[in-house]
Amino acid sequence: MYECYIKIKKVFIYSINKLKFINYWFEKNLKLAVNPEKMDNISKDKKIILFDGICNLCNNAVLTIIKHDKRNVFVFAALDSESGKKIIKHLGINTSKIDSIILYEPNITYELKSSAALLIAKELGGFWLISIVFLILPKWFRDFVYDFIAEKRYQWFGKKEQCDLPNSSFKDKFI
């Protein structure tokens, strides 16, 4: 019985160390540079999540992130909002080719699709940290799954006619 405990402990420690390495490697190697041009009225100390404002799945994801964002790391903008369009233009992203969540760290980096979703989950901490295990999967595969869900999201979860206005209790989370 004791040998079994030792083996489980070794596997657990190995797994934790592997996750730490993956996290370190990802942060050092996969950040994308953005146009260094400064933008006005954009919070420099927050990470900005751009999302599809009419998508029910996306709106529920935003509410979940707000609920679990204990460190107040994120602010939000709909892709088709004035702020969202300004950021997209600044980043040089062609929205006709990309229909995706965007995680933007002002004047540092941005991430799209599955990488954005996994990094958001990582920032939430707690139970959500488990999701960083998926970073070991090839990006093309993660994005394939992401694109499949994104393509079906209106069919599966529905959509709104227009983006909802933020609730007054978390209006400061939207730019």
C-alpha positions, 0 to 999 in steps of 0.5 A: 500500500505504501509503495502505491502511495509513493508511486502516486505521489511521484506521478503527481509531482512529475505532472505538476512540474511538467505543467510548470514547464509548459506554462513557462515555455508558453509564456516565453515562446508564444507571445505575439508582438503587436503594433507599439502605437499607443491607444487612448482610453485603453486600460494598460493594467487590464487584459481585454477580452473581445467577444461576440456580443450577440452570441449566447455562448460568448455572453455566458462565458463573459458572465462566468469570467466576471464571476471568477475574476477574483483578481480583477484582471479582465475588462471586456468589449464586444467585437462590434463595439466602438472600443472593440473595433478600435482595438481590432484595427490597432492589432491589424486583425482582419475580422472577415477571416477571424471570428474569434475571442481575442485576449489583448494585453495592451501594447504587449501581446494578443492571442486568438481562439483556443490560446486566448480561451486557455490563457483566460482560464489560466488567469482565473486560477483555481479549478480553471488551471486544469485547462492549461493541460490542453496547451500541450496539444498542437495549436492547429488541433486546439484551433480546429476544435475551437473553430468547430464549436464557433461554427455551430455556436449560434445553432447550439446556443442561439444568438441575440439581435443585439449585444446586451448592455452590461448590468450596472453591478459590473458596468466598470468591467466593460470598455 
